[in-house]
Amino acid sequence: MKTLQDLFEHEIKDLYSAEKQLVEALPNMVKAASDKKLQEAFSSHLEETKEQFDRIHRICESLDINPTSTKCKAMEGLIEECDGMINEDADADVKDAGLIACAQRVEHYEISGYGTAVRFAKELGHKDIAKKLQTTLDQEYQADQHMDNLAQGRLNKEAMA
């Protein structure tokens, strides 16, 4: 990597890989959740993540880059942690609280990645791409807030009982 454009393209490839891995992992989280609202939240986020994956794929096409050469190791590790929680022999309410914690770590990673990509896109003059990335960033913030509301509103209290 020699330029900010090179670094930006690397970030885009990383986000592509992260979204692809998440599309594959979220169905397992839906199945593992026992709370109906949490299942619905994960299902809804799966559909949103599919849209985000399509969006980042179109961005790759517009930049004429091949994203399949990069594997996001951070997302791979976060998903491994989620799988550990899925396979944990835990009380259902405790597992739901743990799944939310895992999901929020994923969201925070994505928020960081998309925030950086938006900034780079703007600095490089990719205004249309920056807008598309900002749309995804806004969705990631909303997903994180939704998980937070589920946890604080009821699920963490049920896990304490």
C-alpha beads as a LAMMPS data file, in Angstrom:
LAMMPS data file: protein, C-alpha beads

161 atoms
160 bonds

1 atom types
1 bond types

-500.0 500.0 xlo xhi
-500.0 500.0 ylo yhi
-500.0 500.0 zlo zhi

Masses

1 110.0

Atoms # bond

1 1 1 0.000 0.000 0.000
2 1 1 1.410 3.295 -1.067
3 1 1 -1.527 5.693 -1.112
4 1 1 -4.677 6.507 0.826
5 1 1 -6.600 5.117 -2.153
6 1 1 -4.818 1.778 -1.681
7 1 1 -5.689 1.801 2.022
8 1 1 -9.294 2.763 1.245
9 1 1 -9.635 -0.143 -1.182
10 1 1 -8.179 -2.476 1.432
11 1 1 -10.787 -1.242 3.944
12 1 1 -13.571 -1.815 1.404
13 1 1 -12.376 -5.378 0.778
14 1 1 -12.258 -5.985 4.528
15 1 1 -15.821 -4.708 4.949
16 1 1 -16.972 -6.877 2.044
17 1 1 -15.512 -9.939 3.751
18 1 1 -16.975 -8.936 7.117
19 1 1 -20.487 -8.546 5.680
20 1 1 -20.229 -11.820 3.776
21 1 1 -19.205 -13.693 6.931
22 1 1 -21.980 -12.052 8.911
23 1 1 -24.638 -13.043 6.363
24 1 1 -23.528 -16.633 6.899
25 1 1 -23.385 -16.376 10.718
26 1 1 -26.580 -14.512 11.581
27 1 1 -28.965 -17.436 10.881
28 1 1 -27.208 -19.350 13.671
29 1 1 -27.814 -16.471 16.064
30 1 1 -31.494 -16.372 15.099
31 1 1 -31.789 -20.080 15.916
32 1 1 -29.853 -19.780 19.175
33 1 1 -31.926 -16.926 20.601
34 1 1 -34.814 -18.032 22.793
35 1 1 -36.488 -14.638 23.174
36 1 1 -38.940 -13.945 20.356
37 1 1 -38.052 -10.235 20.080
38 1 1 -34.352 -11.084 19.956
39 1 1 -34.993 -13.641 17.218
40 1 1 -36.915 -10.989 15.291
41 1 1 -34.109 -8.462 15.801
42 1 1 -31.497 -10.904 14.503
43 1 1 -33.739 -11.869 11.556
44 1 1 -34.315 -8.239 10.693
45 1 1 -30.612 -7.504 10.927
46 1 1 -29.885 -10.468 8.660
47 1 1 -32.052 -8.914 5.946
48 1 1 -30.387 -5.554 6.491
49 1 1 -26.942 -7.184 6.374
50 1 1 -27.812 -8.778 3.028
51 1 1 -28.631 -5.286 1.720
52 1 1 -25.365 -3.975 3.157
53 1 1 -23.459 -6.800 1.489
54 1 1 -25.099 -5.947 -1.843
55 1 1 -24.235 -2.273 -1.324
56 1 1 -20.564 -2.984 -0.573
57 1 1 -20.468 -5.364 -3.561
58 1 1 -21.702 -2.557 -5.831
59 1 1 -19.087 -0.228 -4.336
60 1 1 -16.401 -2.790 -5.181
61 1 1 -17.683 -2.953 -8.744
62 1 1 -17.673 0.845 -9.055
63 1 1 -14.056 0.939 -7.828
64 1 1 -13.158 -1.994 -10.110
65 1 1 -11.681 -4.027 -7.269
66 1 1 -11.883 -7.745 -6.582
67 1 1 -12.880 -8.090 -2.913
68 1 1 -12.590 -11.867 -2.684
69 1 1 -8.834 -11.787 -2.103
70 1 1 -9.240 -10.449 1.441
71 1 1 -10.513 -12.236 4.551
72 1 1 -11.554 -10.131 7.529
73 1 1 -9.832 -11.917 10.383
74 1 1 -11.405 -9.623 12.981
75 1 1 -14.928 -10.602 11.912
76 1 1 -13.831 -14.236 11.795
77 1 1 -12.733 -13.949 15.428
78 1 1 -15.902 -12.138 16.490
79 1 1 -18.020 -14.830 14.854
80 1 1 -15.990 -17.511 16.623
81 1 1 -16.856 -15.800 19.902
82 1 1 -20.531 -15.753 18.912
83 1 1 -20.337 -19.449 18.042
84 1 1 -18.863 -20.078 21.480
85 1 1 -21.864 -18.395 23.061
86 1 1 -24.259 -20.286 20.808
87 1 1 -22.718 -23.570 21.937
88 1 1 -22.523 -22.561 25.602
89 1 1 -24.547 -24.702 28.004
90 1 1 -26.257 -21.725 29.621
91 1 1 -29.651 -20.718 30.920
92 1 1 -31.724 -19.419 27.978
93 1 1 -31.997 -15.886 29.400
94 1 1 -28.266 -15.751 30.111
95 1 1 -27.512 -17.018 26.610
96 1 1 -29.759 -14.325 25.114
97 1 1 -27.870 -11.656 27.084
98 1 1 -24.594 -13.179 25.857
99 1 1 -25.794 -13.207 22.263
100 1 1 -26.623 -9.524 22.517
101 1 1 -23.134 -8.858 23.884
102 1 1 -21.639 -10.746 20.933
103 1 1 -23.854 -8.908 18.454
104 1 1 -22.866 -5.548 19.904
105 1 1 -19.162 -6.363 19.589
106 1 1 -19.817 -7.119 15.918
107 1 1 -21.747 -3.860 15.500
108 1 1 -18.985 -1.855 17.164
109 1 1 -16.418 -3.384 14.817
110 1 1 -18.574 -2.525 11.812
111 1 1 -19.172 1.013 13.098
112 1 1 -15.417 1.490 13.354
113 1 1 -14.778 0.076 9.880
114 1 1 -17.538 1.991 8.141
115 1 1 -16.657 5.203 9.965
116 1 1 -13.109 4.947 8.673
117 1 1 -14.255 4.085 5.150
118 1 1 -16.657 7.056 5.058
119 1 1 -13.867 9.408 6.130
120 1 1 -11.443 8.012 3.537
121 1 1 -14.090 8.172 0.782
122 1 1 -14.785 11.823 1.545
123 1 1 -11.097 12.715 1.662
124 1 1 -10.521 10.956 -1.667
125 1 1 -13.466 12.710 -3.333
126 1 1 -15.680 9.621 -3.670
127 1 1 -18.831 11.517 -2.694
128 1 1 -21.363 8.953 -3.976
129 1 1 -19.511 6.076 -2.328
130 1 1 -19.248 8.062 0.915
131 1 1 -23.044 8.487 0.926
132 1 1 -23.570 4.753 0.410
133 1 1 -21.111 3.904 3.162
134 1 1 -22.783 6.451 5.451
135 1 1 -26.129 4.716 4.887
136 1 1 -24.632 1.478 6.142
137 1 1 -22.885 3.242 9.035
138 1 1 -26.215 4.754 10.112
139 1 1 -27.837 1.307 9.975
140 1 1 -25.056 -0.150 12.124
141 1 1 -25.592 2.536 14.755
142 1 1 -29.326 1.794 14.724
143 1 1 -28.752 -1.961 15.062
144 1 1 -26.425 -1.377 18.011
145 1 1 -28.991 0.870 19.678
146 1 1 -31.718 -1.714 19.121
147 1 1 -29.584 -4.409 20.775
148 1 1 -28.867 -2.025 23.632
149 1 1 -32.577 -1.342 24.106
150 1 1 -33.384 -5.065 24.174
151 1 1 -30.656 -5.730 26.710
152 1 1 -31.371 -2.827 29.021
153 1 1 -35.116 -2.928 28.677
154 1 1 -35.686 -6.526 29.647
155 1 1 -33.250 -9.262 28.661
156 1 1 -30.443 -8.425 31.086
157 1 1 -32.977 -8.260 33.923
158 1 1 -34.322 -11.687 32.964
159 1 1 -30.769 -13.054 32.924
160 1 1 -30.288 -11.773 36.509
161 1 1 -33.355 -13.600 37.775

Bonds

1 1 1 2
2 1 2 3
3 1 3 4
4 1 4 5
5 1 5 6
6 1 6 7
7 1 7 8
8 1 8 9
9 1 9 10
10 1 10 11
11 1 11 12
12 1 12 13
13 1 13 14
14 1 14 15
15 1 15 16
16 1 16 17
17 1 17 18
18 1 18 19
19 1 19 20
20 1 20 21
21 1 21 22
22 1 22 23
23 1 23 24
24 1 24 25
25 1 25 26
26 1 26 27
27 1 27 28
28 1 28 29
29 1 29 30
30 1 30 31
31 1 31 32
32 1 32 33
33 1 33 34
34 1 34 35
35 1 35 36
36 1 36 37
37 1 37 38
38 1 38 39
39 1 39 40
40 1 40 41
41 1 41 42
42 1 42 43
43 1 43 44
44 1 44 45
45 1 45 46
46 1 46 47
47 1 47 48
48 1 48 49
49 1 49 50
50 1 50 51
51 1 51 52
52 1 52 53
53 1 53 54
54 1 54 55
55 1 55 56
56 1 56 57
57 1 57 58
58 1 58 59
59 1 59 60
60 1 60 61
61 1 61 62
62 1 62 63
63 1 63 64
64 1 64 65
65 1 65 66
66 1 66 67
67 1 67 68
68 1 68 69
69 1 69 70
70 1 70 71
71 1 71 72
72 1 72 73
73 1 73 74
74 1 74 75
75 1 75 76
76 1 76 77
77 1 77 78
78 1 78 79
79 1 79 80
80 1 80 81
81 1 81 82
82 1 82 83
83 1 83 84
84 1 84 85
85 1 85 86
86 1 86 87
87 1 87 88
88 1 88 89
89 1 89 90
90 1 90 91
91 1 91 92
92 1 92 93
93 1 93 94
94 1 94 95
95 1 95 96
96 1 96 97
97 1 97 98
98 1 98 99
99 1 99 100
100 1 100 101
101 1 101 102
102 1 102 103
103 1 103 104
104 1 104 105
105 1 105 106
106 1 106 107
107 1 107 108
108 1 108 109
109 1 109 110
110 1 110 111
111 1 111 112
112 1 112 113
113 1 113 114
114 1 114 115
115 1 115 116
116 1 116 117
117 1 117 118
118 1 118 119
119 1 119 120
120 1 120 121
121 1 121 122
122 1 122 123
123 1 123 124
124 1 124 125
125 1 125 126
126 1 126 127
127 1 127 128
128 1 128 129
129 1 129 130
130 1 130 131
131 1 131 132
132 1 132 133
133 1 133 134
134 1 134 135
135 1 135 136
136 1 136 137
137 1 137 138
138 1 138 139
139 1 139 140
140 1 140 141
141 1 141 142
142 1 142 143
143 1 143 144
144 1 144 145
145 1 145 146
146 1 146 147
147 1 147 148
148 1 148 149
149 1 149 150
150 1 150 151
151 1 151 152
152 1 152 153
153 1 153 154
154 1 154 155
155 1 155 156
156 1 156 157
157 1 157 158
158 1 158 159
159 1 159 160
160 1 160 161
